[in-house]
Amino acid sequence: MNKIRQRLGRKLFFSYFIIILVGVVSLAITAEFHAPSALDRHMASMETVMGGNMGGMMSDLNENFRTAVNEILLVSAAIATVTAVLISSFVTRRIVSPVQQMKEASRRIADGRYDERVQVIGEDELADLAQSFNQMAHTLAQTEERRRQLIGDVAHELRTPLSSIKSVMEGLQDGVLPAEPATFLDVQHEVSRLQRLVHDLEELSRAEAGQIPLEREAVNPAAFIQAASERLRWQFEDKGVALRLELVDALPSVQVDAARMTQVMLNLLGNALQYTPSGGQVAVSAWTNANKVIITVQDTGIGISAEHLRHIFERFYRVDKSRSRAGGGSGIGLTISKHLVEMHGGRLIAASPGPNQGSSFTVTLPIAA
């Protein structure tokens, strides 16, 4: 009995068989109790019309009628049972086969074979289920690939400062490097890099999980734009990159966490400064469109090609592969910024005409009600 419950094909067959059985029993009960009275009424009507005593003939006719009905029911039940077997076999192959394929594919995916896919046949609900299964498998494959890449990127980010610290420590032990403040200052710089990386990773994990608390309030966008600009202005002057603010008067307020949006602007401005050579320019503009405030950070830097543009918000992704890891940030600032903007109900998009033609990052935020 347990095997019957565990097999979908047998369930389908027995469902058909039960329907047939209920139909046959219903017909048999009807023929047993209703057919004789109906036949008696018709025979009485015939006796009135034809006259004479038809009692004996009526008894024989009633008996023969019952026998014929039972024979017809028996033949019908046999034909219906055979039909149920054939139909259930067809339906079972049509329904159970894709389900079995998905079951086997799911087991292989659980074993780590994320390239498994099932065949999509037809346009019914089973086809939709197979398509959804394939989409799930594709998403799992991408997630696994990102996990491996993340582990590799974190290991690479940690390797450089740790190797530098190890080299300095070995040099101090061997007496090759002097034990003076400048030597220890190099170690302190590498330790600071490790601390920043750990902090950024913690921030990214919280942002991706949506667990960063936001203290929202009505804020004029000019406030956090100017705050970020002032904090980085001396760095722009030191590198020789012009920083211009082009903000329209009386910008409407947005319901945001001012500190977090300042963090976003610092990331965007710092990224623009990092990839803009001396003599270049970074312009920050803000205006309104319908019920949204649009903030754009546009630079005249190295630009972004189309192949890099779609990956620009991925963790540890760098447009300039030749840039040393020590020459930039952790490589996850844009990723964190995108999550922060989306947590405020906004959007962050990147655009660039191509290499050496600059790039722009646009933040869209809803106006406060």
C-alpha positions in Angstrom: 0.0 0.0 0.0 2.9 2.4 0.7 4.3 1.7 -2.7 1.0 2.7 -4.3 1.0 6.0 -2.3 4.6 6.7 -3.4 4.0 6.2 -7.1 2.2 9.0 -9.0 1.4 6.8 -11.9 -0.4 4.3 -9.7 -2.3 7.1 -8.0 -3.5 8.4 -11.4 -4.6 4.9 -12.5 -6.5 4.3 -9.2 -8.1 7.7 -9.5 -9.4 6.8 -12.9 -10.4 3.3 -11.7 -12.3 4.7 -8.7 -14.2 7.1 -11.0 -15.2 4.2 -13.3 -16.2 2.1 -10.3 -18.4 4.8 -8.9 -20.0 5.2 -12.3 -20.6 1.5 -12.7 -22.1 1.1 -9.2 -24.3 4.1 -9.8 -25.6 2.6 -13.0 -26.1 -0.8 -11.3 -28.1 0.7 -8.4 -30.2 2.7 -10.9 -30.8 -0.3 -13.0 -31.7 -2.5 -10.0 -34.2 -0.1 -8.3 -35.4 2.3 -10.9 -35.5 0.2 -14.1 -38.2 -2.4 -12.9 -40.7 0.3 -11.9 -40.1 2.2 -15.1 -40.5 -1.0 -17.1 -43.7 -1.9 -15.1 -45.2 1.5 -16.0 -44.5 1.1 -19.7 -45.8 -2.5 -19.7 -49.0 -1.4 -18.0 -49.5 1.3 -20.6 -48.9 -1.3 -23.4 -51.4 -3.7 -21.7 -54.0 -1.1 -21.7 -53.5 -0.4 -25.3 -53.2 -4.0 -26.5 -55.6 -5.6 -24.0 -55.4 -9.1 -22.6 -53.3 -10.7 -19.9 -49.6 -9.8 -20.3 -48.5 -10.8 -16.8 -46.4 -13.8 -18.0 -44.8 -11.9 -20.8 -44.1 -8.9 -18.5 -42.3 -11.2 -16.0 -40.1 -12.7 -18.7 -39.4 -9.3 -20.2 -38.4 -7.9 -16.8 -36.0 -10.7 -16.1 -34.4 -10.5 -19.6 -34.1 -6.8 -19.2 -32.2 -7.1 -16.0 -29.9 -9.7 -17.5 -29.2 -7.5 -20.5 -28.5 -4.5 -18.4 -26.1 -6.4 -16.2 -24.3 -7.7 -19.2 -24.1 -4.2 -20.7 -22.7 -2.9 -17.4 -20.2 -5.7 -17.2 -19.0 -5.1 -20.8 -18.9 -1.3 -20.2 -16.9 -1.7 -17.0 -14.3 -3.9 -18.8 -14.0 -1.4 -21.7 -13.8 1.5 -19.3 -11.1 -0.3 -17.2 -9.0 -1.0 -20.3 -9.5 2.6 -21.4 -8.4 3.8 -18.0 -5.2 1.7 -18.2 -4.3 3.2 -21.6 -5.1 6.8 -20.7 -3.4 6.6 -17.3 -0.3 5.1 -19.0 -0.3 8.0 -21.5 -0.9 10.6 -18.8 1.6 9.1 -16.5 4.3 9.3 -19.2 3.3 12.9 -19.9 3.2 14.0 -16.2 5.5 11.6 -14.3 8.4 11.6 -16.8 9.2 15.4 -16.5 8.8 15.1 -12.7 11.2 12.2 -12.6 13.7 14.2 -14.7 13.5 17.1 -12.3 13.9 14.8 -9.4 17.1 13.3 -10.8 18.4 16.7 -11.9 17.7 18.1 -8.4 19.8 15.3 -6.9 22.7 16.0 -9.3 22.4 19.7 -8.5 22.5 18.9 -4.7 25.8 17.0 -5.5 27.3 20.2 -7.0 26.6 19.7 -10.7 25.0 23.1 -11.3 25.0 22.7 -15.1 22.0 20.3 -15.0 19.0 21.3 -16.9 15.7 19.6 -17.8 14.0 19.6 -21.2 11.0 21.9 -21.6 8.2 20.3 -23.6 5.0 22.0 -24.5 3.5 25.2 -23.1 1.4 23.9 -20.2 2.0 24.1 -16.4 4.6 21.3 -16.5 6.5 23.3 -19.1 6.3 26.3 -16.8 7.5 24.2 -13.9 10.5 22.9 -16.0 11.4 26.4 -17.1 11.2 27.6 -13.5 13.4 24.6 -12.5 16.0 25.6 -15.1 15.9 29.2 -14.0 16.5 28.1 -10.4 19.4 25.9 -11.5 20.9 28.8 -13.5 20.6 31.1 -10.4 22.2 28.5 -8.2 25.1 28.2 -10.7 25.6 31.9 -10.7 25.4 32.1 -6.9 28.0 29.3 -6.6 30.2 31.1 -9.2 30.0 34.4 -7.3 30.7 32.5 -4.0 33.9 31.0 -5.5 34.9 34.4 -7.0 34.3 36.1 -3.7 36.5 33.7 -1.8 39.2 34.1 -4.4 38.9 37.9 -4.4 39.0 38.1 -0.6 42.0 35.8 -0.5 43.8 37.9 -3.1 42.9 41.1 -1.2 44.3 39.7 2.1 47.4 38.1 0.5 49.0 41.4 -0.5 49.1 43.2 2.9 49.8 40.0 4.8 52.8 39.3 2.5 54.0 42.8 3.0 53.7 42.5 6.8 55.5 39.1 6.7 58.3 40.5 4.6 58.9 43.5 7.0 58.8 41.2 10.0 61.3 38.8 8.4 63.5 41.8 7.5 63.4 43.0 11.1 64.3 39.5 12.5 67.2 39.1 10.1 68.4 42.7 10.8 68.0 43.6 7.1 65.5 46.4 8.0 66.2 48.9 10.7 63.9 49.0 13.7 62.9 52.6 13.1 59.5 54.5 13.0 59.4 54.5 9.2 59.6 50.7 9.1 56.8 50.3 11.7 54.8 52.9 9.9 54.7 50.7 6.8 53.4 47.8 8.9 50.8 50.1 10.3 49.6 51.1 6.8 49.2 47.5 5.9 47.3 46.7 9.0 45.0 49.7 8.3 44.3 48.3 4.9 43.3 45.0 6.4 41.0 46.7 8.9 39.4 48.7 6.1 38.9 45.6 4.1 37.3 43.7 7.0 35.0 46.7 7.7 34.0 46.9 4.1 33.2 43.2 3.9 31.1 43.5 7.0 29.3 46.5 5.6 28.7 44.7 2.3 27.3 41.6 4.1 24.9 43.7 6.0 23.9 45.7 3.0 23.2 42.6 0.9 21.1 41.2 3.7 19.2 44.5 4.1 20.3 44.7 7.8 21.7 48.2 7.8 19.5 50.4 10.0 18.5 53.6 8.4 17.6 56.8 10.3 15.4 58.4 7.7 14.6 62.1 7.8 13.6 64.8 5.3 17.0 66.0 3.9 17.8 68.5 1.2 20.1 66.5 -1.3 22.4 69.5 -1.4 23.3 68.9 2.2 24.9 65.4 1.8 26.3 66.4 -1.7 28.2 69.4 -0.3 29.3 67.5 2.8 30.9 64.8 0.7 32.4 67.3 -1.6 34.0 69.3 1.2 35.5 66.2 2.7 37.3 65.3 -0.6 38.0 68.8 -1.9 41.6 68.8 -0.7 42.2 65.5 -2.4 40.9 66.9 -5.7 43.1 69.9 -5.3 46.1 67.8 -4.5 45.7 65.7 -7.6 44.8 68.6 -9.8 41.3 67.5 -10.7 38.6 70.2 -10.8 35.4 69.5 -8.8 32.3 71.4 -9.8 28.8 71.4 -8.2 25.9 72.2 -10.4 22.8 72.1 -8.1 19.5 73.7 -9.0 18.1 76.1 -6.4 15.5 74.9 -3.9 15.9 71.1 -4.4 13.0 69.2 -2.8 13.7 67.1 0.3 14.2 63.4 0.2 13.5 60.9 3.0 16.9 59.4 3.6 19.6 58.6 6.1 21.9 61.6 5.6 25.0 59.8 6.9 24.4 56.8 4.5 23.8 59.0 1.5 27.0 61.0 2.4 28.7 57.6 2.3 27.3 56.9 -1.2 28.5 60.3 -2.4 31.9 59.8 -0.9 32.2 56.5 -2.8 31.1 58.0 -6.1 33.3 61.0 -5.8 36.3 59.0 -4.6 35.8 56.6 -7.5 35.6 59.4 -10.0 38.7 61.0 -8.5 40.6 57.7 -8.6 40.0 57.2 -12.4 40.3 60.8 -13.5 43.9 61.9 -14.5 45.3 65.2 -13.4 43.9 68.1 -15.3 40.5 66.4 -15.6 37.2 67.4 -14.1 34.4 65.9 -12.0 31.0 67.6 -12.1 28.2 66.9 -9.6 24.7 68.0 -10.8 21.3 67.6 -9.2 17.8 68.4 -10.4 14.2 67.2 -10.2 12.2 65.1 -12.7 8.5 64.4 -11.9 8.6 63.1 -8.3 12.3 62.2 -8.2 15.6 63.9 -7.4 18.3 63.0 -9.8 22.0 63.3 -8.8 24.7 62.7 -11.4 28.5 62.4 -10.8 30.2 62.8 -14.2 34.0 62.7 -14.8 36.4 63.0 -17.7 38.4 59.9 -16.6 39.4 56.7 -18.3 35.8 55.7 -19.1 34.2 52.3 -19.1 33.8 49.9 -22.0 30.6 48.1 -22.6 32.1 44.7 -21.5 33.0 46.2 -18.1 29.9 48.4 -17.7 27.6 45.5 -16.9 29.9 44.3 -14.2 30.8 47.6 -12.6 28.7 47.0 -9.4 30.0 43.5 -8.8 32.2 42.9 -5.8 36.0 43.6 -6.2 35.5 44.4 -9.9 38.0 46.8 -11.3 37.9 48.5 -14.7 41.6 49.2 -14.7 43.1 45.8 -14.3 46.6 47.2 -14.4 46.0 49.3 -11.3 47.7 47.9 -8.3 45.5 46.7 -5.5 47.2 49.1 -3.1 46.4 52.0 -5.4 42.7 51.8 -4.9 40.0 50.9 -2.4 38.7 47.5 -1.5 36.8 47.3 -4.8 33.4 46.9 -3.1 32.5 50.6 -2.6 30.2 50.7 -5.6 28.5 47.5 -4.6 27.8 48.9 -1.1 26.6 52.2 -2.6 24.1 50.4 -5.0 22.6 48.5 -2.1 22.3 51.6 0.1 20.6 53.6 -2.7 18.2 50.7 -3.3 17.4 50.5 0.4 16.2 54.1 0.2 13.9 53.1 -2.7 16.1 54.6 -5.4 18.3 53.5 -8.2 22.0 53.7 -9.0 23.1 53.3 -12.6 26.4 53.7 -14.5 26.9 54.9 -18.1 29.9 55.7 -20.3 30.4 56.5 -24.0 33.5 54.3 -24.0 37.2 54.1 -23.0 38.9 57.5 -22.4 35.5 59.3 -22.7 34.6 59.6 -19.1 31.8 58.0 -17.2 28.7 59.0 -15.1 26.9 57.6 -12.1 23.3 58.6 -11.6 21.4 58.3 -8.3 17.6 58.6 -8.4 15.8 59.1 -5.2 12.0 59.6 -4.6 11.0 63.0 -3.3 9.7 63.0 0.3 6.0 63.0 0.6 
